[in-house]
Every structure is written in structure tokens, then in C-alpha cells.
């Protein structure tokens, strides 16, 4: 009976004091961003980083009072981002760190409620990442799924090539989609480019070359 009481007490103490502090708690390894700041002229959201190292940031924004999960999501590997907001509209802004599968995601920082004084809808992507799969270690080909800074609203053009030179044009990608490439050679080094189509049907500059290869 004494042993049972001891186990219960230890569990209770850990429940009260260990959540968020334990090295086995994924959120403890992925610090929540602090000091959210918004610059009206450029619609620039910035924050201070708590956890360094691998990973990226997820921004979510929408009308004041929106529920998390129902806003527009942007990802970036920097601690700032020029949001594609519209003049004289109010927004709630949140940000959190994604530290990967092993270390999880931080808590959301925010919201801060802002009023956009300018329209900024054509921001060049500045970050991309990809995952790769193959049917067998003996196969000579692989598939790659590429994602990038996506404002959740715009259409993007993507290009996969072996050249490091920015292309003249690309293939349109539906809003929010990722670019999926199949049958790539494991012995070839590829370069990925992406650009944003603006509201006036012009384009941002291309982001890239972003290298994609099997090894």
C-alpha cells in the first residue's frame, strides 16, 4: 500500500511540475517565439527566437477572433515575414516554431491584432524544403515532394531543372499545393525554382536554385 501511495505521489508531482519542463516533452524542446512585432508599412511580422537549430516557423492569420486551424498558414525559416495583407483590414496574427518530428511544435504565440496600412500581396518565396521516397534501395529513381513559403492565397509557378539558371517561366501550381516530381534519377542533381503570381498577373522573382538530389 505504501508503495502504491508513493507511485501516486510521484505521478502527481510530475503532472503538476513536469509538463513543459521535461526533456521528454516535445514542446519543451521547441521554445515558443516571443516579442511579436508588426511593422505597418511593410506588413512585416517579426519575433524573437527561443529555440535555435533545425526547423521552421508557422504563421497563422485571419480576421480578428478566428479559431486556430481555420486561418491562413504561412511557413518560413526566418524570424520575420512580410504578410500578404490588404490595406485597412484588421487581422489576428499567431506564430509558432516547428522543430520537426522528434521535437514537435511550440505553443502558439499571440494573437496580436493589427491594422494593415498597405497592401502587400506579392512577396517572393524565400524558403523551400522537400521529402523524398523510393520504391527500393536498389531502384535507380526516386520521387520528391517540394513545399515552399506559401501564403495560402496565391498561385505559384514552379520549375525543376538541371540548370542553375533561373528559367523564363514555370508550371502553375494550385493554391496550397506542393510540387510533386516522380521518376527522378538518383544520379542526377536537380534545381528547383518557384515564383509567385501577383494580383496584377505579374510575377515575383524566382526563388532558387534550390538543390534536390537523392544523396
PyMOL commands that set and color helices and strands:
alter all, ss='L'
color gray80, all
select helices_A, chain A and resi 2-17+26-29
alter helices_A, ss='H'
color red, helices_A
select strands_A, chain A and resi 34-39+44-48+56-62+72-76+80-82+90-98+109-115+128-133+141-148+155-161+171-173+179-185+190-197+207-212
alter strands_A, ss='S'
color yellow, strands_A
deselect
rebuild
show_as cartoon
